[in-house]
Amino acid sequence: MTTTTTSSHHLSPAFPGRAPWGTAGKLRAWQQGAMDRYLQEQPRDFLAVATPGAGKTTFALTLASWLLHHHVVQQITVVAPTEHLKKQWAAAAARIGIKLDPDYSAGPLSKEYDGVAITYAGVGVRPMLHRNRCEQRKTLVILDEIHHAGDSKSWGEACLEAFEPATRRLALTGTPFRSDTNPIPFVTYEEGNDGIRRSSADYTYGYGNALGDGVVRPVIFLSYSGNMRWRTKAGDEIAARLGEPMTKDAVSQAWRTALDAKGDWMPNVLRAADQRLTEVRKSIPDAGGLVIASDQDSARSYAKLIREITGTKATVVLSDDTGASNRIDEFSENTDRWMVAVRMVSEGVDVPRLSVGVYATTISTPLFFAQAVGRFVRSRRRGETASVFLPTIPSLLGFANEMEVERDHVLDKPKKQGEEDPYAESEKELAEAERQQDEDTGEQDMLPFEALESDAVFDRVLYNAAEFGMQAHPGSAEEQDYLGIPGLLEPDQVQLLLQKRQARQIAHSRKKPDDEADLLELPAERRPVVSHKELLELRKQLNTMVGAYVHQTGKPHGVIHTELRRVCGGPPSAEATAGQIRERIKKVQEWATRMR
């Protein structure tokens, strides 16, 4: 069938209702581009990857409307990750005249509906029900956040079983990568030159492109360090500073200590975040904040702290609470300051007024981080910025620095050292040497421990893969300089302002007598945790040097790495700072020179 594309023949002129500047009443350029690609090729399966906040729902419903209007399909099935999201899909569809039943469970569908909105869990329970529906009528299946179909083997198999007969399948995701190698149904994987299969999208619209188009907001990350003290199961008291090198389980326990509501770190960070929200609300009066908590007890504790700090009540959203979905909707429409949630607001939930976030969870996967930050980037007007507060945890700072990196789902683990895993070889050969002191059995995260005390220190600002600022006390003029950045700024203005604030902070610090400099006042680029890209390059360089020295000496990699650690000090290279890795590079060069 020869087709030509038009901008959705019966869309409301106001749809999407919350489009950013200059786009209301028509499709955004990427949405039109994806429509053109689809209508030109008319594929049975189509994977669209678009950054959170870019408008995947609008694109999908526009396409669904076209396919219904041209009788390519007769009904629609939308599969979403959560109960709240399936209702959100039904509401969005209703705005353009498509009626989806979000409460469908079984039996014939009422004739007033064009289809159903269901969850992946619902498909997992009754795959044959949905297969029969696809077989009876020509069906478009929209698989929202398709990576969830790989969450469990049973969900993936159920989706394959249920939707194999579908006439058309449209898969959507903002993050097409997973931490595991479970294949995602209806996604094409292509083998690269390295023999590794990666997901292949039919249309991609990344965060970098969306930022350039003004479709999403730029994100300012504000990182907080501090001293932590906790007691282990064995009764040992341990003290550590966030951001300094330590073992994996020590990082985990220091992180959990920071997030303990009874310490000083969380109250100070929440207070700073609320001050930032106040500044943003000067330009955007309805701007809201979201705290993403690890569990329900923490969420309630944070809500109590927010009430003490602000004098107003926070909306608390717990995933197993029957009223959770309604509370999200109410918060989306009102002008309250804060919402506290566990996992359910991390993905897909549309609350465009969210501008300030606190990442108060210990989940450290790039998938979850990207989806969580995605809650704050949906743009409504030109010049809006998002602010996300983080603990100084190396993995989080790495994710923040890689916001514009487009990822694919890798189906195979790298078979040898290379671009995918530049220090896989040294990790493998170090495993035996490290086993006694750093063995990670997975049990460490479960060890009972008691958080004793914590404090907070403003550490740095990350923006556009660059780092700014020096450490400062909470409440200090230096911290206020960064919290007080205006809420409406063009991206290049944000960069310029951060550079000026850092220069002013450094100049002010140099005027102080040494005995008054009670904090580690170093510019961000000289901190223990440098940019992820720099660390990656340094680790590659160290591995290359060690590899060369292996050939000179005949000693195994693991032995050389262990000797470098013994002589230079510090943790394994995967956890070492830039300075420690440079010391090891210098030392192995010295050894190699002596042998000549």
C-alpha positions as CSV (number, residue, x, y, z in Angstrom):
1,M,0.0,0.0,0.0
2,T,1.4,3.4,-0.9
3,T,1.0,5.9,1.9
4,T,1.7,9.5,2.5
5,T,2.1,11.0,5.9
6,T,0.0,13.7,7.4
7,S,0.1,15.2,10.8
8,S,-2.5,13.1,12.6
9,H,-5.8,13.6,10.7
10,H,-8.0,14.1,13.8
11,L,-5.6,15.1,16.6
12,S,-6.8,17.9,18.8
13,P,-5.0,21.2,18.0
14,A,-3.9,21.3,21.7
15,F,-2.4,17.8,21.6
16,P,0.1,17.1,23.2
17,G,-1.3,19.3,25.9
18,R,2.0,19.8,27.5
19,A,4.2,20.2,24.5
20,P,7.3,22.5,25.0
21,W,7.7,25.9,23.4
22,G,7.0,26.1,19.7
23,T,5.6,22.5,19.2
24,A,2.0,22.6,20.4
25,G,-0.6,21.7,17.7
26,K,1.8,19.7,15.6
27,L,4.2,16.8,15.8
28,R,7.7,17.5,16.9
29,A,10.4,17.0,14.2
30,W,11.5,13.6,15.6
31,Q,7.9,12.3,15.9
32,Q,7.2,13.3,12.3
33,G,10.6,11.7,11.2
34,A,9.7,8.5,13.0
35,M,6.2,8.6,11.4
36,D,7.7,9.1,7.9
37,R,10.1,6.2,8.5
38,Y,7.3,3.9,9.6
39,L,4.8,4.8,6.9
40,Q,7.5,4.5,4.2
41,E,8.5,1.0,5.3
42,Q,5.2,-0.3,6.8
43,P,7.1,-2.9,9.0
44,R,5.4,-5.5,11.2
45,D,7.8,-4.7,14.0
46,F,9.2,-1.2,14.8
47,L,11.4,-0.2,17.7
48,A,11.5,3.5,18.5
49,V,14.0,4.7,21.1
50,A,13.4,8.2,22.4
51,T,14.8,9.8,25.5
52,P,12.5,10.1,28.5
53,G,10.4,13.2,28.2
54,A,10.6,13.4,24.3
55,G,7.0,12.4,23.7
56,K,6.9,8.6,22.9
57,T,3.2,8.4,23.8
58,T,2.3,11.2,21.3
59,F,4.2,9.4,18.5
60,A,2.7,6.0,19.3
61,L,-0.9,7.3,19.5
62,T,-0.6,9.4,16.4
63,L,0.6,6.2,14.6
64,A,-2.2,4.2,16.1
65,S,-4.7,6.7,15.0
66,W,-3.4,6.6,11.4
67,L,-3.4,2.7,11.3
68,L,-7.0,2.6,12.7
69,H,-8.2,5.3,10.2
70,H,-6.6,3.5,7.2
71,H,-8.0,0.1,8.4
72,V,-4.6,-1.5,8.7
73,V,-5.6,-2.6,12.2
74,Q,-9.0,-2.9,13.9
75,Q,-8.0,-2.7,17.5
76,I,-5.1,-1.7,19.8
77,T,-3.5,-3.3,22.8
78,V,-1.1,-1.2,24.9
79,V,1.2,-3.0,27.3
80,A,2.7,-0.8,30.1
81,P,5.0,-1.6,33.1
82,T,2.6,-0.4,35.8
83,E,-1.0,0.0,36.7
84,H,-0.6,3.7,36.9
85,L,1.0,3.9,33.4
86,K,-1.8,1.9,31.7
87,K,-4.3,4.4,33.1
88,Q,-2.1,7.2,31.9
89,W,-2.1,5.7,28.4
90,A,-5.9,5.3,28.4
91,A,-6.3,9.0,29.4
92,A,-3.8,10.2,26.7
93,A,-5.6,8.1,24.1
94,A,-8.9,9.5,25.1
95,R,-7.7,13.0,24.3
96,I,-7.4,12.1,20.6
97,G,-10.5,10.0,20.4
98,I,-9.1,6.5,20.9
99,K,-10.9,4.7,23.7
100,L,-8.8,2.1,25.6
101,D,-10.2,0.1,28.5
102,P,-7.6,0.2,31.4
103,D,-9.6,-2.1,33.6
104,Y,-10.0,-5.0,31.1
105,S,-9.5,-8.5,32.6
106,A,-11.2,-11.1,30.4
107,G,-14.1,-11.8,28.1
108,P,-15.5,-9.8,25.2
109,L,-14.5,-6.1,25.0
110,S,-17.4,-3.6,25.0
111,K,-18.0,-2.1,21.5
112,E,-17.4,1.4,22.8
113,Y,-13.7,0.7,23.1
114,D,-11.0,0.6,20.4
115,G,-8.8,-1.6,22.6
116,V,-7.3,-2.3,26.0
117,A,-4.4,-1.1,28.2
118,I,-2.8,-3.8,30.3
119,T,0.4,-4.5,32.2
120,Y,3.3,-6.9,31.4
121,A,2.4,-8.7,34.6
122,G,-1.2,-9.1,33.3
123,V,0.1,-10.6,30.1
124,G,2.2,-13.0,32.1
125,V,-0.8,-14.3,34.0
126,R,-3.1,-14.8,30.9
127,P,-1.0,-14.9,27.6
128,M,-3.6,-17.0,25.7
129,L,-6.4,-14.5,26.4
130,H,-4.5,-11.8,24.6
131,R,-3.3,-14.2,21.8
132,N,-6.9,-15.1,21.1
133,R,-7.8,-11.4,20.9
134,C,-4.9,-10.8,18.4
135,E,-6.1,-13.8,16.3
136,Q,-9.7,-12.6,16.2
137,R,-9.1,-9.1,14.9
138,K,-6.2,-7.3,13.3
139,T,-4.3,-5.8,16.2
140,L,-1.6,-3.1,16.8
141,V,0.3,-4.0,20.0
142,I,2.2,-1.0,21.6
143,L,4.8,-2.3,24.0
144,D,5.7,0.6,26.2
145,E,9.2,0.5,27.8
146,I,9.7,-2.8,26.0
147,H,12.9,-3.6,28.1
148,H,10.5,-4.7,30.9
149,A,9.5,-7.7,28.8
150,G,12.9,-9.0,29.6
151,D,12.5,-8.5,33.4
152,S,11.7,-12.2,33.8
153,K,11.9,-15.2,31.5
154,S,8.2,-15.8,32.0
155,W,7.2,-12.3,31.0
156,G,9.3,-12.5,27.8
157,E,7.8,-15.9,26.9
158,A,4.3,-14.7,27.7
159,C,4.7,-11.6,25.4
160,L,6.0,-13.8,22.6
161,E,3.1,-16.2,23.1
162,A,0.4,-13.5,23.3
163,F,1.5,-11.2,20.5
164,E,3.1,-13.4,18.0
165,P,-0.1,-13.3,15.8
166,A,-0.4,-9.4,16.0
167,T,-0.7,-7.6,12.7
168,R,1.6,-4.8,13.9
169,R,3.9,-4.4,16.9
170,L,5.3,-1.0,18.0
171,A,8.0,-1.2,20.7
172,L,8.9,1.9,22.7
173,T,11.7,2.6,25.1
174,G,13.7,5.5,26.5
175,T,16.5,3.1,27.7
176,P,17.0,0.1,25.4
177,F,19.7,-1.4,27.6
178,R,19.5,-3.9,30.4
179,S,22.1,-5.0,33.0
180,D,21.5,-8.6,32.1
181,T,21.5,-10.6,28.8
182,N,17.8,-11.6,28.8
183,P,16.7,-11.1,25.1
184,I,13.8,-8.6,24.7
185,P,10.9,-9.9,22.6
186,F,10.3,-8.5,19.1
187,V,13.6,-6.6,19.3
188,T,16.2,-7.2,16.5
189,Y,19.7,-7.9,17.5
190,E,22.6,-7.4,15.1
191,E,26.0,-8.9,15.4
192,G,28.9,-6.4,15.3
193,N,32.4,-7.0,14.1
194,D,33.4,-8.0,17.6
195,G,30.9,-10.9,17.5
196,I,28.6,-9.3,20.1
197,R,24.9,-8.9,19.4
198,R,23.3,-5.6,20.2
199,S,19.8,-4.3,20.0
200,S,19.0,-2.4,16.7
201,A,16.4,0.4,16.8
202,D,14.4,1.5,13.7
203,Y,14.4,5.1,15.0
204,T,16.5,6.7,17.7
205,Y,16.1,10.1,19.3
206,G,18.7,10.6,22.1
207,Y,18.9,13.0,25.0
208,G,21.6,15.0,23.2
209,N,19.4,15.6,20.2
210,A,16.4,16.4,22.3
211,L,18.4,18.9,24.4
212,G,19.5,20.6,21.2
213,D,15.9,20.8,20.0
214,G,14.6,22.3,23.3
215,V,12.4,19.2,23.8
216,V,14.0,18.3,27.2
217,R,15.6,20.3,29.9
218,P,19.3,20.4,30.7
219,V,20.1,18.7,34.0
220,I,22.3,20.2,36.7
221,F,23.5,17.5,39.1
222,L,24.4,18.7,42.6
223,S,26.6,16.2,44.4
224,Y,27.0,15.9,48.2
225,S,29.8,14.2,50.1
226,G,30.3,13.9,53.8
227,N,31.7,11.7,56.6
228,M,29.9,8.5,57.4
229,R,30.2,6.2,60.4
230,W,28.5,2.8,60.9
231,R,28.8,-0.4,62.8
232,T,29.1,-3.8,61.0
233,K,27.6,-7.1,62.0
234,A,30.8,-8.1,63.6
235,G,30.6,-5.0,65.8
236,D,33.4,-3.0,64.1
237,E,32.9,0.7,63.7
238,I,33.9,2.0,60.3
239,A,34.3,5.6,59.2
240,A,34.6,6.8,55.6
241,R,34.0,9.8,53.4
242,L,31.7,9.5,50.4
243,G,33.7,9.7,47.2
244,E,36.9,8.4,48.6
245,P,38.2,5.0,47.4
246,M,36.8,2.0,49.3
247,T,35.7,-1.6,48.6
248,K,32.4,-2.3,47.0
249,D,30.6,-3.4,50.2
250,A,32.0,-0.4,52.1
251,V,30.6,2.0,49.4
252,S,27.3,0.3,49.8
253,Q,27.2,0.7,53.6
254,A,28.5,4.3,53.5
255,W,25.8,5.0,50.9
256,R,23.1,3.5,53.1
257,T,24.4,5.5,56.1
258,A,24.1,8.7,54.1
259,L,20.5,7.9,53.3
260,D,19.5,7.1,56.9
261,A,17.0,9.8,57.9
262,K,18.3,9.8,61.5
263,G,21.7,11.1,60.4
264,D,22.5,14.7,59.3
265,W,23.2,14.0,55.6
266,M,19.6,13.6,54.4
267,P,18.2,16.6,56.4
268,N,21.0,18.8,55.0
269,V,20.5,17.6,51.4
270,L,16.7,17.9,51.6
271,R,17.1,21.4,53.0
272,A,19.4,22.3,50.1
273,A,17.0,20.8,47.6
274,D,14.1,22.8,49.0
275,Q,16.1,26.0,48.8
276,R,16.8,25.1,45.1
277,L,13.1,24.5,44.6
278,T,12.3,27.9,46.1
279,E,14.7,29.5,43.6
280,V,13.2,27.7,40.7
281,R,9.6,28.6,41.8
282,K,10.5,32.3,41.4
283,S,10.5,31.7,37.7
284,I,8.2,28.6,37.5
285,P,5.6,29.0,40.3
286,D,4.2,25.5,40.1
287,A,7.6,23.7,40.0
288,G,7.6,20.5,42.1
289,G,10.2,18.3,43.8
290,L,10.5,14.5,44.0
291,V,12.5,12.4,46.4
292,I,13.1,8.8,45.1
293,A,13.4,6.6,48.2
294,S,14.8,3.0,48.6
295,D,11.8,1.7,50.6
296,Q,8.6,2.6,52.3
297,D,10.0,3.2,55.8
298,S,12.6,5.6,54.3
299,A,9.9,7.3,52.2
300,R,7.8,8.0,55.3
301,S,10.9,9.3,57.2
302,Y,11.8,11.6,54.4
303,A,8.2,13.0,54.3
304,K,8.5,13.7,58.0
305,L,11.8,15.6,57.5
306,I,10.3,17.6,54.6
307,R,7.4,18.7,56.8
308,E,9.9,19.8,59.5
309,I,12.0,21.7,57.0
310,T,9.2,23.3,54.9
311,G,6.2,23.4,57.3
312,T,4.1,21.8,54.6
313,K,3.1,18.2,54.0
314,A,4.7,16.0,51.2
315,T,2.7,13.7,49.0
316,V,3.8,10.1,49.8
317,V,3.4,7.5,47.0
318,L,3.9,3.8,47.9
319,S,3.6,1.2,45.2
320,D,1.3,-1.2,47.1
321,D,-1.1,1.6,48.1
322,T,-4.4,1.4,46.3
323,G,-4.6,5.2,46.2
324,A,-1.1,5.8,44.8
325,S,-2.2,6.4,41.2
326,N,-4.7,9.0,42.3
327,R,-2.1,10.8,44.5
328,I,0.3,11.1,41.5
329,D,-2.5,12.6,39.4
330,E,-3.5,15.0,42.2
331,F,0.2,16.1,42.6
332,S,0.5,16.6,38.9
333,E,-2.4,19.0,38.8
334,N,-1.8,21.0,42.1
335,T,1.1,23.3,43.1
336,D,2.3,21.4,46.2
337,R,6.1,21.5,46.7
338,W,7.2,17.8,47.3
339,M,6.4,14.2,46.5
340,V,8.2,11.3,48.0
341,A,8.0,7.9,46.2
342,V,9.6,4.5,46.2
343,R,10.0,2.9,42.7
344,M,6.8,3.6,40.9
345,V,7.6,7.2,39.9
346,S,11.0,6.2,38.5
347,E,9.7,5.4,35.0
348,G,7.2,6.7,32.6
349,V,5.0,8.7,35.0
350,D,4.1,12.0,33.5
351,V,4.4,14.9,36.1
352,P,5.8,17.6,33.9
353,R,6.1,20.2,36.7
354,L,8.8,18.1,38.5
355,S,12.0,20.2,38.4
356,V,14.0,19.2,41.4
357,G,14.9,15.7,42.4
358,V,16.7,13.9,45.2
359,Y,18.2,10.5,44.3
360,A,17.8,8.9,47.8
361,T,18.0,5.2,46.7
362,T,20.9,2.7,46.6
363,I,19.8,1.3,43.2
364,S,22.9,1.8,41.0
365,T,22.0,0.4,37.6
366,P,22.4,2.8,34.6
367,L,18.8,1.8,33.5
368,F,17.2,2.9,36.8
369,F,19.3,6.0,37.0
370,A,18.4,7.1,33.4
371,Q,14.7,6.5,34.0
372,A,14.8,8.3,37.4
373,V,16.4,11.4,35.9
374,G,13.9,11.1,33.0
375,R,11.2,12.3,35.5
376,F,12.7,15.8,35.6
377,V,13.6,16.5,32.0
378,R,10.2,17.0,30.3
379,S,10.3,20.5,29.0
380,R,7.2,22.8,29.1
381,R,8.8,26.2,28.2
382,R,12.0,27.5,26.9
383,G,14.9,27.9,29.4
384,E,13.7,25.5,32.1
385,T,16.4,23.5,33.9
386,A,16.2,20.4,36.1
387,S,18.2,20.0,39.3
388,V,19.0,16.5,40.7
389,F,20.8,16.0,44.1
390,L,23.1,13.0,44.4
391,P,25.4,11.4,46.9
392,T,29.0,11.5,45.8
393,I,29.1,7.8,44.7
394,P,31.5,7.1,41.7
395,S,29.0,5.0,39.7
396,L,26.3,7.7,40.0
397,L,28.7,10.5,39.0
398,G,29.7,8.3,36.0
399,F,26.0,8.0,34.9
400,A,25.5,11.7,35.3
401,N,28.5,12.4,33.1
402,E,27.2,10.1,30.5
403,M,23.7,11.5,30.2
404,E,24.1,12.0,26.4
405,V,25.6,8.6,25.7
406,E,23.2,6.4,23.6
407,R,23.2,2.8,24.7
408,D,22.0,-0.5,23.2
409,H,21.1,-3.7,24.8
410,V,24.1,-6.0,24.6
411,L,23.0,-9.7,24.3
412,D,26.4,-11.2,24.7
413,K,29.1,-10.5,27.3
414,P,32.4,-9.4,25.7
415,K,34.6,-12.5,25.1
416,K,37.9,-10.6,25.4
417,Q,39.3,-7.3,26.6
418,G,38.3,-4.5,24.3
419,E,36.2,-1.4,24.0
420,E,33.2,-2.9,25.8
421,D,35.1,-3.7,28.9
422,P,38.5,-2.1,28.9
423,Y,39.6,-3.8,32.2
424,A,37.9,-7.2,32.0
425,E,41.2,-9.0,31.6
426,S,42.8,-7.5,34.7
427,E,39.6,-8.1,36.7
428,K,39.6,-11.7,35.7
429,E,43.3,-12.3,36.5
430,L,43.1,-10.3,39.7
431,A,40.1,-12.4,40.9
432,E,42.2,-15.1,42.6
433,A,44.6,-12.5,44.1
434,E,41.7,-10.4,45.4
435,R,39.6,-13.3,46.7
436,Q,40.7,-13.3,50.3
437,Q,40.4,-9.6,50.8
438,D,37.7,-8.3,48.5
439,E,35.6,-11.4,47.7
440,D,32.1,-10.3,46.6
441,T,29.7,-13.1,47.2
442,G,26.6,-11.0,46.9
443,E,26.0,-11.4,50.7
444,Q,27.6,-8.1,51.6
445,D,24.6,-6.1,50.6
446,M,22.5,-8.2,52.9
447,L,24.8,-7.9,56.0
448,P,23.0,-6.2,58.9
449,F,24.7,-2.9,59.9
450,E,23.8,0.1,62.0
451,A,24.2,3.6,60.7
452,L,25.7,5.7,63.5
453,E,26.2,9.2,62.2
454,S,26.6,11.2,59.0
455,D,27.2,14.7,57.9
456,A,26.8,16.5,54.5
457,V,29.3,18.6,52.5
458,F,28.4,20.3,49.2
459,D,30.9,18.6,46.8
460,R,30.5,19.7,43.2
461,V,28.1,20.4,40.3
462,L,28.0,18.2,37.2
463,Y,26.7,19.8,34.0
464,N,27.1,18.8,30.4
465,A,29.8,16.2,31.3
466,A,31.9,18.9,33.1
467,E,32.4,19.4,36.8
468,F,32.4,22.7,38.7
469,G,32.8,23.9,42.3
470,M,34.7,23.2,45.5
471,Q,33.6,21.6,48.7
472,A,31.6,23.8,51.1
473,H,29.6,23.6,54.3
474,P,25.8,23.3,54.0
475,G,24.3,26.7,54.5
476,S,27.5,28.5,53.5
477,A,27.6,31.4,51.0
478,E,29.6,29.1,48.6
479,E,26.8,26.5,48.6
480,Q,24.1,29.2,48.2
481,D,25.9,30.4,45.1
482,Y,25.1,27.2,43.3
483,L,21.6,26.6,44.8
484,G,20.7,30.1,43.7
485,I,21.2,29.6,40.0
486,P,18.1,31.1,38.3
487,G,15.4,28.5,37.3
488,L,15.1,29.9,33.7
489,L,18.3,29.8,31.7
490,E,19.5,28.8,28.2
491,P,21.9,25.8,28.3
492,D,25.0,27.9,27.4
493,Q,24.0,30.4,30.1
494,V,24.0,27.6,32.7
495,Q,27.6,26.7,31.7
496,L,28.8,30.3,31.7
497,L,27.3,30.9,35.1
498,L,28.8,27.8,36.7
499,Q,32.2,28.8,35.4
500,K,31.8,32.2,37.0
501,R,30.6,30.8,40.3
502,Q,33.6,28.4,40.4
503,A,36.1,31.1,39.6
504,R,34.6,33.3,42.4
505,Q,34.7,30.5,44.8
506,I,38.3,29.7,44.1
507,A,39.3,33.4,44.4
508,H,37.5,33.7,47.7
509,S,39.1,30.5,49.0
510,R,42.7,31.8,48.2
511,K,42.1,34.8,50.4
512,K,41.5,32.7,53.4
513,P,44.3,31.9,55.9
514,D,45.3,28.2,55.7
515,D,44.1,27.5,59.3
516,E,40.6,28.6,58.2
517,A,40.3,26.2,55.3
518,D,38.7,23.4,57.3
519,L,37.4,21.6,54.3
520,L,39.2,19.8,51.5
521,E,38.9,22.8,49.2
522,L,40.0,21.4,45.9
523,P,38.4,22.2,42.5
524,A,36.2,19.4,41.2
525,E,38.7,18.3,38.6
526,R,41.2,17.5,41.3
527,R,38.8,15.6,43.5
528,P,39.2,11.8,44.2
529,V,36.4,11.0,41.7
530,V,37.2,12.5,38.3
531,S,35.2,12.2,35.2
532,H,34.2,8.7,34.1
533,K,35.8,9.2,30.7
534,E,39.2,10.1,32.2
535,L,39.1,7.1,34.6
536,L,38.3,4.8,31.7
537,E,41.3,6.1,29.7
538,L,43.6,5.8,32.6
539,R,42.5,2.2,33.3
540,K,43.1,1.4,29.7
541,Q,46.6,2.9,29.9
542,L,47.4,1.0,33.1
543,N,46.2,-2.3,31.5
544,T,48.3,-1.6,28.4
545,M,51.4,-1.0,30.6
546,V,50.8,-4.0,32.7
547,G,50.3,-6.1,29.5
548,A,53.6,-5.0,28.2
549,Y,55.4,-5.7,31.5
550,V,53.8,-9.2,31.4
551,H,55.7,-9.9,28.2
552,Q,59.0,-8.6,29.7
553,T,58.8,-10.6,32.9
554,G,56.6,-13.6,32.2
555,K,54.6,-12.9,35.4
556,P,50.8,-13.2,35.4
557,H,48.7,-10.0,35.2
558,G,47.2,-10.7,38.6
559,V,50.6,-10.9,40.3
560,I,51.8,-7.5,38.8
561,H,48.5,-5.8,39.7
562,T,48.7,-7.1,43.3
563,E,52.4,-6.0,43.6
564,L,51.4,-2.5,42.3
565,R,48.7,-2.3,45.0
566,R,51.2,-3.4,47.7
567,V,53.8,-0.8,46.7
568,C,51.5,2.1,45.8
569,G,48.5,1.4,48.1
570,G,44.8,1.7,47.3
571,P,42.0,-0.6,46.1
572,P,41.7,-2.6,42.9
573,S,42.0,-0.6,39.7
574,A,38.3,-0.7,39.1
575,E,37.8,1.3,42.3
576,A,41.0,3.4,42.3
577,T,41.1,7.2,41.9
578,A,42.8,8.8,38.9
579,G,45.7,9.8,41.1
580,Q,46.2,6.2,42.4
581,I,46.1,4.8,38.8
582,R,48.6,7.4,37.6
583,E,51.0,6.4,40.5
584,R,50.7,2.7,39.3
585,I,51.4,3.7,35.7
586,K,54.5,5.6,36.9
587,K,55.6,2.7,39.0
588,V,55.2,0.0,36.3
589,Q,57.1,2.3,33.8
590,E,59.9,2.6,36.4
591,W,60.0,-1.2,36.7
592,A,60.1,-1.7,32.9
593,T,62.9,0.8,32.5
594,R,65.1,-1.0,35.0
595,M,64.8,-4.2,33.0
596,R,66.1,-2.8,29.8
